[in-house]
């Protein structure tokens, strides 16, 4: 299972940008970052390491989002746990700049549901091969046996990813671009010049989703494999430690993406 129940209500996922000063232009950011590091673990523990936007659980690599978009406001009340995909939705320009994602037209399912689907496809890419990714702590000389139905699962995952990415063309037709960086720049200008219009972006962009392309960049390096290794780790009750099931995607493949 990739999701866990929580009593906390999920927060809305709306394509957003950091409307205040960008970090690179913020001279007070170093001090704010030091304050943030002191309190971020408290936010993670309070939320039980569950993303407040999609309910994804992982004891490693969860991020912390500032609800009011002010990275100087490091009060515990202003901080919420976010998986990296949901956090990217809050900073679409940055995600686009790092070539991690693309905009697609997918009104059939929510952004949170899309993030769960993409995450499962990513796990399949790493674990449903002839040489599956091993969990942390696996002895170097120990071979991980492939899934019996790994080929079927991987084929389904690749079909889903391809069909989803095809939806970027429809997004470009509807809003003029499928590039999150370009839309991020537009939204940032609107947020500064017409904050009243920016507040209605959820309605204006309804059905436009941010699709992660199977990347997680950090210091110019793709570290996604480290995330997946944590997700499949049984020692920390990783959300994918029990594996994947191909039949769990059949309804979305058939009804949403038209894949038989």
C-alpha positions as CSV (number, residue, x, y, z in Angstrom):
1,X,0.0,0.0,0.0
2,X,1.3,3.4,-0.9
3,X,-1.2,5.4,1.2
4,X,-2.1,5.5,4.9
5,X,-5.1,6.9,6.5
6,X,-4.9,10.0,8.6
7,X,-7.4,12.1,10.5
8,X,-6.0,15.3,9.1
9,X,-8.0,16.8,6.2
10,X,-6.0,17.0,2.9
11,X,-5.0,20.4,1.8
12,X,-5.9,21.6,-1.8
13,X,-3.3,21.2,-4.6
14,X,-3.3,24.3,-6.8
15,X,-0.6,25.1,-9.3
16,X,1.4,27.8,-7.6
17,X,4.6,29.8,-7.5
18,X,6.5,31.5,-4.7
19,X,5.2,35.0,-5.1
20,X,7.6,36.5,-2.6
21,X,11.3,37.0,-3.2
22,X,13.0,34.1,-4.9
23,X,15.6,32.5,-2.6
24,X,18.5,33.6,-4.8
25,X,17.4,37.2,-4.5
26,X,16.7,37.1,-0.7
27,X,19.5,38.4,1.4
28,X,17.9,37.2,4.6
29,X,17.4,33.7,3.4
30,X,20.3,32.1,5.2
31,X,19.0,33.2,8.6
32,X,15.5,32.0,7.7
33,X,16.9,28.6,6.6
34,X,18.7,28.1,9.9
35,X,15.4,28.7,11.7
36,X,13.6,26.4,9.3
37,X,16.0,23.5,9.9
38,X,15.5,23.8,13.6
39,X,11.7,23.2,13.4
40,X,11.1,21.2,10.2
41,X,11.5,17.8,12.0
42,X,8.7,18.9,14.4
43,X,6.4,19.5,11.5
44,X,7.3,16.1,10.0
45,X,6.6,14.3,13.4
46,X,3.4,16.2,14.0
47,X,2.1,15.0,10.6
48,X,3.3,11.5,11.1
49,X,5.6,11.8,8.0
50,X,2.4,12.0,5.8
51,X,2.0,14.4,3.0
52,X,-0.8,16.8,3.9
53,X,-1.7,17.1,0.2
54,X,-2.0,13.5,-0.9
55,X,-1.5,11.4,2.3
56,X,1.7,9.7,1.0
57,X,3.7,8.3,3.9
58,X,7.5,7.9,4.0
59,X,9.9,8.3,6.9
60,X,12.6,9.5,4.6
61,X,12.8,12.4,2.0
62,X,9.5,14.1,2.9
63,X,9.7,17.8,2.5
64,X,8.1,20.7,4.4
65,X,6.1,23.4,2.8
66,X,5.3,27.0,4.0
67,X,1.6,27.3,3.8
68,X,1.6,31.1,3.4
69,X,4.5,31.1,0.9
70,X,6.7,33.1,3.2
71,X,9.9,31.3,3.8
72,X,10.7,33.6,6.7
73,X,7.6,32.5,8.6
74,X,8.9,29.4,10.2
75,X,6.2,28.9,12.9
76,X,5.1,25.3,13.3
77,X,1.5,26.3,12.4
78,X,2.8,27.5,9.0
79,X,4.7,24.4,8.1
80,X,3.2,21.2,6.6
81,X,4.7,18.0,5.4
82,X,4.7,17.5,1.6
83,X,6.0,14.7,-0.7
84,X,8.3,16.1,-3.3
85,X,5.7,15.8,-6.1
86,X,3.0,17.8,-4.1
87,X,5.7,20.3,-3.1
88,X,6.6,20.8,-6.8
89,X,3.0,21.8,-7.4
90,X,3.6,24.8,-5.0
91,X,6.7,25.8,-7.0
92,X,6.0,24.9,-10.6
93,X,8.5,27.3,-12.1
94,X,11.4,25.6,-10.2
95,X,10.2,22.2,-11.2
96,X,10.1,23.3,-14.8
97,X,13.5,24.9,-14.6
98,X,15.0,21.6,-13.4
99,X,13.2,19.7,-16.2
100,X,11.4,17.5,-13.7
101,X,7.9,17.9,-15.0
102,X,5.5,18.9,-17.7
103,X,1.9,20.3,-17.7
104,X,-0.8,18.0,-18.9
105,X,-4.6,18.2,-19.3
106,X,-6.1,15.5,-17.1
107,X,-9.5,16.6,-15.6
108,X,-10.5,13.0,-15.0
109,X,-8.5,12.6,-11.8
110,X,-7.1,14.9,-9.2
111,X,-3.5,16.2,-8.9
112,X,-3.1,14.1,-5.8
113,X,-4.3,10.9,-7.6
114,X,-2.0,11.7,-10.4
115,X,1.0,12.0,-8.1
116,X,0.2,8.6,-6.6
117,X,-0.1,7.0,-10.0
118,X,3.2,8.5,-11.2
119,X,4.9,7.3,-8.0
120,X,3.8,3.8,-8.6
121,X,5.0,3.9,-12.2
122,X,8.4,5.2,-11.0
123,X,8.6,2.3,-8.5
124,X,7.8,-0.1,-11.3
125,X,10.6,1.2,-13.4
126,X,13.1,0.5,-10.7
127,X,11.7,-2.8,-9.2
128,X,10.0,-4.7,-12.1
129,X,13.1,-5.3,-14.1
130,X,15.4,-8.4,-14.5
131,X,17.7,-6.8,-11.9
132,X,15.4,-5.1,-9.4
133,X,16.6,-2.2,-7.2
134,X,17.5,-3.6,-3.8
135,X,16.4,-2.1,-0.4
136,X,18.9,-0.3,1.8
137,X,21.3,-2.6,3.6
138,X,21.1,-5.4,1.1
139,X,24.4,-7.3,1.0
140,X,26.3,-6.5,-2.3
141,X,26.5,-10.2,-3.2
142,X,22.8,-10.9,-2.7
143,X,20.7,-10.9,-5.8
144,X,17.1,-9.7,-5.7
145,X,14.7,-12.1,-7.5
146,X,12.5,-10.4,-10.1
147,X,8.8,-10.1,-9.7
148,X,6.9,-13.0,-11.3
149,X,4.7,-10.6,-13.1
150,X,7.3,-7.8,-13.2
151,X,7.2,-7.6,-17.0
152,X,3.5,-7.1,-17.1
153,X,3.7,-4.4,-14.4
154,X,6.5,-2.6,-16.1
155,X,4.7,-2.7,-19.4
156,X,1.6,-1.2,-17.8
157,X,3.7,1.5,-16.1
158,X,5.4,2.6,-19.3
159,X,2.0,2.7,-21.1
160,X,0.6,4.9,-18.4
161,X,3.5,7.3,-18.4
162,X,3.5,7.6,-22.2
163,X,-0.3,8.1,-22.3
164,X,-0.1,10.8,-19.6
165,X,2.8,12.6,-21.3
166,X,0.7,12.7,-24.5
167,X,-1.7,14.9,-22.6
168,X,0.8,17.7,-22.6
169,X,-0.2,18.6,-26.2
170,X,-3.7,19.2,-25.0
171,X,-2.5,21.4,-22.2
172,X,-0.4,23.5,-24.7
173,X,-3.6,23.9,-26.8
174,X,-5.6,25.1,-23.9
175,X,-3.3,27.5,-22.1
176,X,-0.5,28.1,-24.7
177,X,2.2,26.1,-23.0
178,X,3.0,22.7,-21.4
179,X,6.2,24.1,-19.8
180,X,5.9,24.6,-16.0
181,X,8.7,27.1,-16.1
182,X,6.9,29.3,-18.6
183,X,3.6,29.1,-16.7
184,X,5.4,29.8,-13.5
185,X,6.8,33.0,-14.8
186,X,3.4,34.1,-16.0
187,X,1.8,33.2,-12.6
188,X,4.5,35.1,-10.7
189,X,3.9,38.3,-12.8
190,X,0.2,37.9,-12.1
191,X,0.7,37.3,-8.4
192,X,2.7,40.6,-8.2
193,X,0.6,42.8,-10.5
194,X,-2.9,41.3,-10.0
195,X,-3.1,39.2,-6.8
196,X,-6.8,39.1,-7.1
197,X,-6.6,37.2,-10.4
198,X,-3.8,35.0,-9.0
199,X,-6.1,33.8,-6.2
200,X,-8.5,32.4,-8.9
201,X,-5.8,30.4,-10.7
202,X,-7.3,27.2,-9.4
203,X,-10.5,27.9,-11.4
204,X,-8.7,29.2,-14.4
205,X,-6.4,26.2,-14.6
206,X,-8.9,23.6,-13.5
207,X,-7.9,20.3,-15.1
208,X,-4.3,21.3,-15.8
209,X,-2.0,19.0,-13.8
210,X,1.7,18.9,-13.1
211,X,3.2,15.6,-14.2
212,X,6.5,14.5,-12.8
213,X,8.6,12.9,-15.5
214,X,10.4,10.4,-13.2
215,X,13.0,12.8,-11.9
216,X,14.0,14.4,-8.6
217,X,16.9,16.8,-9.1
218,X,19.2,18.0,-6.3
219,X,22.4,19.9,-7.0
220,X,22.2,19.1,-10.7
221,X,21.9,15.4,-9.9
222,X,18.9,13.1,-10.3
223,X,18.5,11.4,-6.9
224,X,15.2,9.7,-7.5
225,X,16.8,6.3,-7.0
226,X,17.5,7.2,-3.4
227,X,13.8,8.0,-2.9
228,X,12.7,4.7,-4.4
229,X,15.2,2.8,-2.3
230,X,13.6,4.3,0.8
231,X,10.1,3.7,-0.4
232,X,10.7,-0.1,-0.8
233,X,12.6,-0.4,2.5
234,X,10.8,-2.9,4.8
235,X,12.9,-1.9,7.8
236,X,11.2,1.5,7.8
237,X,7.9,0.2,6.7
238,X,8.3,1.8,3.3
239,X,5.1,2.5,1.5
240,X,6.1,0.2,-1.4
241,X,7.9,-2.5,0.6
242,X,5.1,-4.9,-0.2
243,X,5.4,-4.4,-3.9
244,X,3.1,-3.5,-6.7
245,X,0.0,-5.1,-8.4
246,X,-0.6,-4.6,-12.1
247,X,-4.4,-5.0,-11.7
248,X,-4.6,-2.0,-9.4
249,X,-4.1,0.3,-12.4
250,X,-6.5,-1.4,-14.8
251,X,-9.4,0.9,-14.1
252,X,-7.4,4.1,-14.7
253,X,-5.7,2.6,-17.8
254,X,-9.0,1.7,-19.3
255,X,-11.4,4.4,-18.2
256,X,-9.1,7.5,-18.0
257,X,-6.3,6.8,-20.5
258,X,-8.1,4.5,-22.9
259,X,-5.5,1.8,-22.7
260,X,-7.0,-1.7,-23.0
